[in-house]
Amino acid sequence: MSFLTGWQLQWAITATAGSGFLLFGYDQGVMSGLLSGDAFTARFPEIDTTSTGHGSSSLQGTVVAIYEIGCFLGAIMSLLFGEKLGRRKCIMAGSLILTIGAAIQCSAYGIPQLIVGRIVAGVGNGLNTSAIPVWHSELSKAASRGKGLAIELGITIFGVMTAYWIDYGFSFVESEAQFRFPIALQILFAIVTFFGILVLPESPRWLIKHGNEDEARHIIWRLQDNAKEIDEHDAVVGIDVQEISQAIREERKASAEGSFKLIFQNGDQKFLYRTLLGMGGQMMQQISGINLITYYATEIFEDSVGMSHNTALLLSGFNGIAYFFSSLVPIWVIDRLGRRKLMMFAVVGQGCCMAILAGTVWNGGHAAGIVATVMLFMFNFFFGVGLLAIPWLLPAEYSPLAIRTQSAALATATNWICTFFIVEITPVSISNIGYRTYIYFAVFNFCFLPLIYYFYPETRNLTLEQIDKLFTGEKVKLYWHPSMGVAGDVHGVKKV
């Protein structure tokens, strides 16, 4: 798509990044409606925990959660090899590996094959979720970077919603296509992502860092809204190239470039602190309890609220629709209100929802069941507005270019290991301590509020190079940049 420039290229990049994250969302949601399906439980009776089955809840948790171990391994692979390969090659490799994993899963006739398939697919998704936000952020303008990532994560929830309704539709199929087709559908999204990345440009920041300034300059020119009116050597393009090059020189001067040990150092650049902020955001996202609902919505409606299987599937589908629409809210407000306000709004709302949910599940009455259902919907609303997109955005924003790939990979690995923990313990926790499960999630959410308030700086409307100044103690003066909208004065700043 070398003919695309300006907003057309930006939308092609966002659509392809969204396709990768739609795949991510679809795979998270698809198992929810399959676990209690007749064909699935007949094929895999070892994990049938319905009222008529005698399967193991701990084995069920392992089969579902083992996917996150694969994602964790994929993130570690990105940590080790991602910077050398580049953003595009990581995403293409991830899409191919995920396709293989989906094929193994949808053809499974036993638990071991199902587990292997979920691990392999997880490795691919771990590579994708490590590289896509970095690639997308580095190709985005400062004034619309948050909006672009919000669209990407909104598409993720469209994937979750799609999975819920695919599950519901195939619940009426009596053959094993009831679970094999929904699992196989992942392959379509992986193919779309692969071919989209194949024809789109590499990150200009990665190219400059690796000595390919001419190609980077060409890509930066293509990203300009008025690219057809200027040439590659226009002053606007030169400013972007100069700022990126200057940031790279400063980081190389600070310490040995490319060293993995940089992540664990602070110094003037505060590498460790910035890495921990990205990891912390991903940890908060997962132990807030979102995947308690995403992976086990149908099970919760059946076991905790007392609905029939068909009603639980239907409610999960409508919950997915509500979740999707709430995920669209940040598209319009994230670059206006900023990251911090939305995150604090989310954790307070989520904590209240979990606390009320605990009380209603403990009560167990019909009216309490209705309130519990509303709380599940409301939790997804608060999460979609504040904690869905931002934790994926912050590692790319907070991390300097010298360690951006490694830092984002560590943040993604944190996401997946925390997701594994939550998905693994949820069936066992609900089976053994019931409503108390929701109490500790409420406590977690309320504890996040002071962490966000005191430790997470605001980054809206700043370029990635200007965000460096937030951590190095230099002032950033806002001004109007013709190619980026609102930006900051990175020249002649003074130490605070």
TORLO-293437 format. One line per field, with one value per residue (C-alpha): y, z, x; residue number from 1. Coordinates in steps of 0.2 Angstrom, whole numbers. Layout:
BEGIN
v (Y/...);
w (Z/...);
u (X/...);
num (NUM/...);
This chain:
BEGIN
v (0/12/23/27/43/54/49/35/27/31/22/7/5/7/-6/-18/-16/-18/-34/-41/-36/-42/-59/-56/-52/-66/-79/-72/-73/-89/-101/-94/-101/-117/-124/-129/-134/-151/-156/-149/-158/-174/-173/-167/-174/-172/-153/-154/-145/-143/-150/-166/-168/-174/-165/-156/-137/-135/-145/-133/-118/-125/-129/-111/-103/-112/-101/-86/-96/-97/-78/-76/-86/-76/-60/-66/-71/-53/-47/-57/-56/-42/-27/-37/-43/-26/-23/-30/-46/-50/-47/-58/-72/-71/-72/-87/-96/-92/-100/-116/-116/-113/-127/-139/-134/-135/-153/-159/-175/-175/-164/-165/-159/-145/-139/-140/-130/-117/-115/-113/-100/-91/-89/-81/-69/-65/-59/-49/-41/-36/-28/-21/-7/-2/-2/7/20/24/27/38/57/64/72/56/42/39/39/27/14/16/11/-3/-9/-6/-18/-30/-30/-31/-48/-53/-49/-58/-73/-73/-72/-85/-97/-93/-97/-113/-119/-125/-136/-154/-159/-156/-141/-133/-129/-133/-119/-105/-110/-112/-94/-87/-92/-79/-65/-70/-71/-53/-47/-55/-48/-31/-30/-37/-21/-8/1/-2/10/25/25/7/11/27/17/4/16/17/35/37/24/32/49/42/34/50/60/47/50/68/74/85/73/76/94/92/82/70/84/97/105/97/80/85/91/73/65/77/74/55/55/67/56/41/50/55/37/30/43/38/20/6/5/-11/-19/-29/-22/-5/-10/-12/4/21/36/51/42/32/16/5/16/18/0/-4/9/-1/-17/-10/-4/-21/-29/-18/-21/-40/-42/-29/-45/-42/-59/-67/-60/-61/-80/-86/-75/-89/-99/-85/-82/-101/-104/-88/-80/-97/-95/-108/-112/-104/-88/-87/-88/-75/-63/-65/-60/-44/-41/-42/-29/-17/-20/-15/1/6/3/16/30/32/36/53/57/49/63/76/70/61/44/47/53/39/26/33/34/15/8/16/11/-7/-8/-3/-16/-30/-26/-25/-41/-50/-45/-50/-67/-70/-65/-77/-71/-67/-48/-50/-60/-46/-33/-45/-46/-27/-26/-38/-26/-10/-18/-20/-2/5/-6/-2/17/17/1/-7/3/14/0/-6/12/17/5/12/30/29/19/27/21/12/-1/2/-16/-24/-14/-17/-35/-36/-26/-38/-53/-46/-45/-63/-70/-61/-66/-84/-82/-75/-88/-102/-98/-92/-109/-116/-100/-99/-117/-116/-98/-92/-74/-70/-71/-54/-46/-48/-41/-26/-23/-24/-11/2/-1/5/22/29/21/29/46/47/38/39/55/62/60/67/78/74/66/50/61/74/61/58/75/70/58/67/82/94/106/103/119/116/123/120/108/107/88/83/96/100/96/102/112/100/113/125/117/119/107/107);
w (0/-4/-13/3/12/26/35/23/28/47/45/36/51/64/55/54/72/76/66/77/93/87/86/103/110/100/107/125/123/113/127/138/129/124/141/145/128/125/111/120/137/128/119/134/150/161/162/162/178/174/185/176/174/186/178/188/190/192/176/167/174/168/150/149/157/149/134/145/148/129/128/142/132/116/126/132/114/109/124/118/99/95/94/81/71/70/74/57/57/75/71/55/65/78/66/58/75/80/65/68/86/81/69/82/94/82/77/95/101/118/132/128/110/116/128/116/103/116/121/103/99/115/109/93/102/115/100/93/109/113/95/89/102/100/81/81/93/84/68/76/79/96/96/90/98/112/100/89/103/110/93/92/109/105/90/103/112/96/95/112/107/91/100/112/98/88/103/105/87/87/104/93/82/89/80/86/74/89/96/81/70/83/87/69/65/73/58/47/58/59/40/38/51/42/25/32/40/25/15/28/34/48/62/57/75/73/56/62/77/65/53/39/40/21/23/39/31/17/30/40/24/20/37/34/31/17/10/-8/-6/1/-3/8/12/18/35/44/40/45/62/65/59/70/86/84/80/95/107/101/103/121/125/118/127/144/143/132/118/116/133/141/158/153/159/177/178/182/181/171/160/174/163/178/184/167/164/181/177/161/170/184/172/164/182/187/171/174/193/193/188/170/164/178/167/150/151/163/159/155/170/182/175/177/194/203/197/194/175/163/150/136/146/152/134/128/143/139/121/127/139/125/115/130/133/115/116/132/124/111/124/126/107/110/128/130/122/130/148/148/154/173/175/165/175/192/186/181/197/208/198/196/215/219/206/213/231/226/216/231/242/229/226/245/245/232/229/212/215/220/204/193/203/200/182/181/191/178/164/174/178/159/156/169/163/144/148/159/160/143/131/143/150/132/128/143/140/122/129/145/138/129/112/118/128/121/113/129/141/131/130/149/152/140/149/166/158/153/169/179/167/169/188/187/174/183/201/196/194/210/219/214/218/236/243/232/234/243/226/222/238/235/217/225/237/223/213/227/231/213/216/226/214/199/208/214/202/184/175/161/143/132/117/119/107/112/112/123/136/139/147/160/167/164/174/159/156/141/133/122/105/88/77/59/57/75/81/99/103/115/113/116/112/125/140/157/171/184);
u (0/14/2/-7/-3/-9/-26/-28/-12/-16/-33/-25/-12/-26/-37/-23/-18/-36/-37/-23/-32/-49/-40/-34/-52/-60/-49/-52/-71/-73/-70/-83/-98/-90/-85/-103/-109/-116/-104/-89/-92/-96/-79/-70/-79/-63/-67/-86/-91/-109/-123/-123/-104/-91/-76/-62/-64/-45/-42/-55/-45/-29/-35/-42/-28/-14/-16/-10/6/9/5/18/31/27/30/47/52/48/58/73/72/59/71/82/67/58/39/32/42/36/18/19/28/14/0/8/11/-7/-14/-5/-11/-29/-28/-22/-36/-50/-44/-42/-49/-41/-36/-17/-19/-31/-18/-4/-15/-19/0/5/-9/-4/14/8/-4/10/21/7/1/19/23/6/4/22/21/5/11/27/17/4/3/4/-13/-22/-11/-23/-38/-29/-25/-43/-50/-38/-44/-62/-60/-53/-70/-79/-69/-75/-93/-92/-85/-100/-113/-104/-104/-123/-127/-117/-125/-140/-129/-128/-112/-94/-95/-103/-85/-74/-80/-79/-61/-56/-63/-47/-37/-47/-42/-24/-23/-30/-18/-3/-7/-11/6/15/10/11/27/39/41/52/59/65/72/82/88/95/103/90/86/81/67/61/61/50/38/37/33/19/11/9/-9/-2/10/5/9/26/42/52/65/52/55/41/48/65/59/52/68/78/68/69/88/91/82/92/108/104/99/115/125/117/123/128/114/105/110/96/103/97/79/85/94/87/100/94/83/74/73/68/55/47/47/39/25/21/21/10/-3/-5/-5/-19/-29/-29/-31/-45/-56/-60/-55/-66/-80/-73/-68/-82/-97/-108/-102/-105/-123/-126/-117/-117/-133/-143/-148/-151/-137/-147/-151/-133/-127/-139/-135/-116/-120/-129/-115/-103/-113/-113/-95/-91/-101/-92/-75/-79/-80/-61/-60/-68/-61/-44/-35/-46/-47/-31/-25/-25/-43/-50/-40/-45/-64/-63/-55/-67/-82/-75/-72/-90/-97/-87/-92/-111/-109/-102/-117/-130/-122/-121/-140/-145/-162/-171/-170/-152/-148/-155/-144/-129/-132/-133/-116/-108/-113/-108/-91/-87/-93/-81/-67/-70/-69/-54/-43/-46/-34/-23/-12/-8/-4/7/22/24/22/32/47/61/66/82/71/54/53/60/49/33/37/39/23/14/22/15/-2/-2/5/-8/-21/-15/-16/-34/-41/-33/-40/-57/-66/-58/-62/-80/-82/-74/-77/-92/-96/-80/-71/-78/-73/-55/-57/-66/-51/-38/-48/-49/-30/-26/-33/-18/-5/-12/-14/4/15/7/11/-1/5/-9/-4/15/26/35/51/43/37/55/56/43/55/72/66/65/50/39/31/16/15/6/16/9/11/6/-6/-3/15/29/44/59/72/80/70/77/79/66);
num (1/2/3/4/5/6/7/8/9/10/11/12/13/14/15/16/17/18/19/20/21/22/23/24/25/26/27/28/29/30/31/32/33/34/35/36/37/38/39/40/41/42/43/44/45/46/47/48/49/50/51/52/53/54/55/56/57/58/59/60/61/62/63/64/65/66/67/68/69/70/71/72/73/74/75/76/77/78/79/80/81/82/83/84/85/86/87/88/89/90/91/92/93/94/95/96/97/98/99/100/101/102/103/104/105/106/107/108/109/110/111/112/113/114/115/116/117/118/119/120/121/122/123/124/125/126/127/128/129/130/131/132/133/134/135/136/137/138/139/140/141/142/143/144/145/146/147/148/149/150/151/152/153/154/155/156/157/158/159/160/161/162/163/164/165/166/167/168/169/170/171/172/173/174/175/176/177/178/179/180/181/182/183/184/185/186/187/188/189/190/191/192/193/194/195/196/197/198/199/200/201/202/203/204/205/206/207/208/209/210/211/212/213/214/215/216/217/218/219/220/221/222/223/224/225/226/227/228/229/230/231/232/233/234/235/236/237/238/239/240/241/242/243/244/245/246/247/248/249/250/251/252/253/254/255/256/257/258/259/260/261/262/263/264/265/266/267/268/269/270/271/272/273/274/275/276/277/278/279/280/281/282/283/284/285/286/287/288/289/290/291/292/293/294/295/296/297/298/299/300/301/302/303/304/305/306/307/308/309/310/311/312/313/314/315/316/317/318/319/320/321/322/323/324/325/326/327/328/329/330/331/332/333/334/335/336/337/338/339/340/341/342/343/344/345/346/347/348/349/350/351/352/353/354/355/356/357/358/359/360/361/362/363/364/365/366/367/368/369/370/371/372/373/374/375/376/377/378/379/380/381/382/383/384/385/386/387/388/389/390/391/392/393/394/395/396/397/398/399/400/401/402/403/404/405/406/407/408/409/410/411/412/413/414/415/416/417/418/419/420/421/422/423/424/425/426/427/428/429/430/431/432/433/434/435/436/437/438/439/440/441/442/443/444/445/446/447/448/449/450/451/452/453/454/455/456/457/458/459/460/461/462/463/464/465/466/467/468/469/470/471/472/473/474/475/476/477/478/479/480/481/482/483/484/485/486/487/488/489/490/491/492/493/494/495/496);
